Amino acid sequence: MLDAHAHLTDPRFAADLDVVLERARAAGVTRILTCGEDLASSRAATALAERQPELRVAVGVHPHRGGTWSEETLAALALLAGHERVVAIGEIGMDLSGRSAPLADQERALRAQLALAKLLELPVVLHVRDAGPAVRAIVDQHSAWGPGGAAPRLVGMVHCYSEGPAEVAEWTRRGMVLSFAGTVTYARSDALREAAKAVPEDRLLVETDAPYLAPQAHRGSRNEPAYVAETLRAIAGIRGVSDQTLAAAVDATARRLFGDRWGT
C-alpha cells in the first residue's frame, strides 16, 4: 500500500516523524511520496528520503509560494530532480480560491515547471483548486500530442482530486492519474465519491496530503500516512472491490507513473 502524496517536512512532523513512519509501516504502507512546496522544502524532502528507504520525492514550488519563483529556483530544482529518490516535479499548479499567490506568479511558476518536467521526462504532481479549466488549458499548451491524439509526453497526477465525475475524463484523456485524499470520506463529498467510482482502475491513486485533510474518523487532527488505509478502504467500498484488489491496482499505477525510481 502507498501514500501518493504527503508533506513530511512540515513542521508538524518535526518532533515525532520516526514514530509516524513506524505507524505507517505497521499499517502496511510501503511507499510514501513526500512533496516539496518550495526550494527549501524540496531540498529537505530529498535529504529525508536519503535516510528513509520507503520515501520518494517530488520537488517543486506550490502555487501558494509562486512569489518565490526565479531562474535560480528553476536551476536548483533541475539539479535536485537528478537525485535517485526524486520521481516527479511537484507540487505545482494553480489555486484560485483567493488564498494563494497572485495569479501571474502562479502561472509563471506553473509554466516553467511544466516545461522542466517535460524536458526531464518526469511526471508532474498537480495542485488544482477551483482552477480545473485554467490548468487543463495550460497543460494542453505544454503537451506534445502525437498523431491521432497519441498520449502526451507530459503526464502526472492531479493530487487531492476535488472536481466531480464529469471532469474525470477531461484529465484522463490528457494522460493524468487522479489521486483521492481523505476528503472522499466526508459527509458532503457525494460528487467526489461519484468521481472516485468513475475513474478507470489504472488511473487511480490514494493519498493523505498529510498533515492536512485527515479522513472522517480523524477529522480535525493531524493527518499522517498510516491513515491512507482508511481512505483506501472507503474508495474500495465505493468501487465494490476488496481493499487488497484496490491496493494492488494503485501500487501498479504508481509504478507505471513514476518509473524505475519508484521501486517495487
C-alpha positions as CSV (number, residue, x, y, z in Angstrom):
1,M,0.0,0.0,0.0
2,L,1.2,3.5,-0.7
3,D,0.5,7.1,0.2
4,A,0.7,9.0,-3.1
5,H,1.1,12.5,-1.5
6,A,2.3,13.8,1.8
7,H,4.3,16.7,3.2
8,L,6.6,15.0,5.7
9,T,8.9,18.1,6.0
10,D,6.0,20.0,7.5
11,P,6.9,21.4,11.0
12,R,4.0,19.4,12.5
13,F,6.1,16.3,12.0
14,A,9.3,17.7,13.4
15,A,9.0,16.1,16.8
16,D,7.9,12.6,16.0
17,L,8.4,11.7,12.4
18,D,10.2,8.4,13.2
19,V,7.1,7.3,15.2
20,V,4.8,8.5,12.4
21,L,6.7,6.4,9.8
22,E,6.7,3.4,12.1
23,R,2.9,3.7,12.4
24,A,2.7,3.8,8.6
25,R,4.8,0.7,8.3
26,A,2.6,-1.1,10.8
27,A,-0.5,-0.1,8.7
28,G,1.1,-1.7,5.6
29,V,2.4,1.5,3.9
30,T,5.5,0.6,2.0
31,R,6.0,3.7,-0.2
32,I,5.2,7.4,0.5
33,L,5.6,10.3,-1.9
34,T,6.6,13.4,0.1
35,C,6.2,16.6,-1.9
36,G,8.1,19.9,-1.9
37,E,6.3,23.3,-1.6
38,D,9.3,25.5,-2.4
39,L,13.0,25.1,-2.9
40,A,13.8,24.7,0.8
41,S,11.2,22.0,1.5
42,S,12.2,20.2,-1.8
43,R,15.8,20.1,-0.5
44,A,14.7,18.9,2.9
45,A,12.4,16.2,1.4
46,T,15.3,14.9,-0.7
47,A,17.6,14.8,2.3
48,L,14.9,13.0,4.3
49,A,14.4,10.4,1.6
50,E,18.1,9.6,1.8
51,R,17.5,8.4,5.4
52,Q,14.2,6.7,5.0
53,P,14.1,4.0,2.3
54,E,10.3,4.0,1.8
55,L,10.2,7.7,0.8
56,R,10.2,9.1,-2.7
57,V,10.1,12.8,-3.5
58,A,8.5,15.4,-5.8
59,V,10.4,18.7,-6.0
60,G,8.7,21.9,-6.9
61,V,7.1,25.2,-6.0
62,H,3.5,25.2,-4.8
63,P,1.1,27.9,-6.2
64,H,1.0,29.4,-2.7
65,R,4.7,30.0,-3.0
66,G,4.6,31.3,-6.6
67,G,6.1,34.6,-5.5
68,T,9.3,32.9,-4.7
69,W,9.9,31.7,-8.3
70,S,13.1,32.7,-10.0
71,E,15.5,31.4,-12.6
72,E,17.8,30.4,-9.7
73,T,15.0,28.3,-8.3
74,L,14.5,26.6,-11.7
75,A,18.2,25.8,-11.9
76,A,18.3,24.4,-8.4
77,L,15.2,22.2,-8.9
78,A,16.7,20.9,-12.1
79,L,19.7,19.7,-10.1
80,L,17.6,18.2,-7.4
81,A,15.5,16.3,-10.0
82,G,18.5,14.2,-10.8
83,H,18.5,12.6,-7.3
84,E,17.8,8.9,-7.4
85,R,14.8,9.4,-5.0
86,V,13.1,12.2,-6.9
87,V,10.3,10.8,-9.1
88,A,8.3,13.9,-10.1
89,I,8.1,17.6,-10.3
90,G,5.6,18.9,-7.8
91,E,3.7,20.1,-6.0
92,I,2.9,22.6,-8.7
93,G,-0.3,24.0,-10.1
94,M,-2.9,26.8,-9.7
95,D,-5.2,27.8,-6.8
96,L,-8.0,30.2,-7.5
97,S,-9.5,30.0,-4.0
98,G,-8.3,33.5,-3.3
99,R,-5.8,32.4,-0.6
100,S,-2.8,31.8,-2.8
101,A,-0.1,33.8,-4.6
102,P,-1.1,36.4,-7.2
103,L,-2.3,34.7,-10.4
104,A,0.6,35.9,-12.5
105,D,3.1,34.5,-10.1
106,Q,1.3,31.1,-10.0
107,E,1.1,30.9,-13.8
108,R,4.7,31.8,-14.3
109,A,5.9,29.1,-11.9
110,L,3.5,26.5,-13.3
111,R,4.5,27.0,-16.9
112,A,8.2,26.9,-16.1
113,Q,7.8,23.7,-14.1
114,L,5.7,22.0,-16.7
115,A,8.4,22.8,-19.2
116,L,11.1,21.4,-16.8
117,A,9.1,18.2,-16.3
118,K,8.7,17.7,-20.0
119,L,12.4,18.4,-20.6
120,L,13.4,15.9,-17.9
121,E,10.7,13.4,-18.8
122,L,9.4,13.3,-15.3
123,P,5.7,13.3,-14.3
124,V,4.1,16.2,-12.5
125,V,2.1,16.4,-9.3
126,L,-0.6,19.0,-9.8
127,H,-2.4,21.1,-7.2
128,V,-5.8,22.2,-8.8
129,R,-8.1,24.2,-6.7
130,D,-11.1,26.0,-8.3
131,A,-8.8,26.0,-11.4
132,G,-9.6,22.9,-13.5
133,P,-10.3,24.6,-16.8
134,A,-7.3,27.0,-16.5
135,V,-4.9,24.3,-15.6
136,R,-6.1,22.0,-18.3
137,A,-5.7,24.7,-20.9
138,I,-2.1,25.3,-19.7
139,V,-1.3,21.6,-19.7
140,D,-2.6,21.3,-23.3
141,Q,-0.2,24.1,-24.3
142,H,2.7,22.1,-22.8
143,S,1.8,18.6,-24.0
144,A,3.3,17.1,-27.1
145,W,0.3,15.4,-28.7
146,G,1.2,12.8,-31.3
147,P,-0.7,11.9,-34.5
148,G,-4.3,10.9,-33.9
149,G,-4.2,12.1,-30.3
150,A,-1.5,9.8,-29.0
151,A,-0.5,10.0,-25.4
152,P,1.4,13.2,-24.5
153,R,4.9,13.2,-23.1
154,L,3.6,15.4,-20.2
155,V,1.9,13.1,-17.7
156,G,1.3,13.1,-14.0
157,M,-1.2,13.1,-11.2
158,V,-3.9,15.5,-10.0
159,H,-3.4,15.3,-6.3
160,C,-6.3,15.6,-3.9
161,Y,-8.8,15.5,-6.7
162,S,-11.6,18.0,-6.0
163,E,-13.8,18.2,-9.1
164,G,-16.7,15.9,-9.9
165,P,-17.3,12.9,-12.1
166,A,-17.9,15.0,-15.2
167,E,-14.2,16.2,-15.2
168,V,-12.6,12.7,-14.7
169,A,-12.4,12.1,-18.5
170,E,-11.1,15.6,-19.1
171,W,-8.0,14.6,-17.0
172,T,-7.5,11.0,-18.0
173,R,-7.5,11.8,-21.7
174,R,-4.7,14.2,-21.0
175,G,-2.6,11.4,-19.5
176,M,-3.3,12.3,-15.9
177,V,-3.9,10.0,-13.0
178,L,-6.3,11.1,-10.3
179,S,-5.4,10.9,-6.6
180,F,-8.0,10.9,-3.8
181,A,-7.5,12.1,-0.3
182,G,-9.4,11.9,3.0
183,T,-12.0,14.4,1.6
184,V,-13.7,11.4,-0.1
185,T,-14.8,10.2,3.3
186,Y,-16.5,13.5,4.3
187,A,-20.3,13.5,4.6
188,R,-20.9,16.2,1.9
189,S,-18.5,14.7,-0.6
190,D,-21.1,12.8,-2.7
191,A,-19.7,14.3,-6.0
192,L,-16.2,13.3,-5.0
193,R,-17.4,9.7,-4.3
194,E,-19.0,9.6,-7.7
195,A,-15.8,10.7,-9.3
196,A,-13.8,8.0,-7.3
197,K,-16.2,5.4,-8.7
198,A,-15.8,6.7,-12.3
199,V,-12.0,6.7,-12.5
200,P,-10.6,3.8,-14.6
201,E,-8.8,1.3,-12.4
202,D,-5.4,2.1,-14.0
203,R,-5.8,5.9,-13.4
204,L,-6.4,5.9,-9.6
205,L,-4.2,6.8,-6.7
206,V,-4.8,7.2,-3.0
207,E,-3.1,9.7,-0.7
208,T,-3.3,11.5,2.6
209,D,-1.9,15.0,1.9
210,A,-0.6,14.7,5.4
211,P,-0.6,16.7,7.7
212,Y,-3.8,18.1,6.0
213,L,-7.3,16.6,5.3
214,A,-7.5,13.7,7.7
215,P,-10.2,11.2,6.9
216,Q,-13.5,11.5,8.7
217,A,-12.6,9.3,11.7
218,H,-9.6,11.6,12.5
219,R,-11.0,14.9,11.1
220,G,-9.7,17.9,13.0
221,S,-6.5,16.1,13.9
222,R,-3.1,16.0,12.2
223,N,-3.2,13.6,9.2
224,E,-0.5,11.0,8.8
225,P,0.5,8.3,6.2
226,A,-1.0,5.5,8.2
227,Y,-4.5,6.9,7.7
228,V,-4.3,6.3,3.9
229,A,-5.6,2.8,4.7
230,E,-8.9,4.3,5.8
231,T,-9.2,6.3,2.6
232,L,-8.3,3.3,0.5
233,R,-10.9,1.2,2.4
234,A,-13.6,3.9,1.7
235,I,-12.8,4.0,-2.0
236,A,-12.7,0.2,-2.3
237,G,-16.2,0.2,-0.8
238,I,-17.4,2.9,-3.3
239,R,-16.0,0.8,-6.2
240,G,-17.2,-2.5,-4.9
241,V,-13.9,-4.2,-4.7
242,S,-11.7,-5.6,-1.9
243,D,-9.1,-3.4,-0.1
244,Q,-6.4,-5.8,-1.4
245,T,-7.6,-5.6,-5.0
246,L,-7.6,-1.8,-4.9
247,A,-4.2,-1.6,-3.2
248,A,-2.7,-3.8,-5.8
249,A,-4.1,-1.7,-8.6
250,V,-3.0,1.6,-7.0
251,D,0.5,0.2,-6.5
252,A,0.7,-0.8,-10.2
253,T,-0.4,2.6,-11.3
254,A,2.2,4.3,-9.2
255,R,5.0,2.1,-10.6
256,R,3.9,2.9,-14.2
257,L,3.6,6.6,-13.5
258,F,6.8,7.2,-11.5
259,G,9.0,4.7,-13.3
260,D,12.1,2.8,-12.1
261,R,13.0,5.2,-9.3
262,W,9.7,4.3,-7.6
263,G,10.9,0.7,-7.0
264,T,8.8,-2.3,-6.2
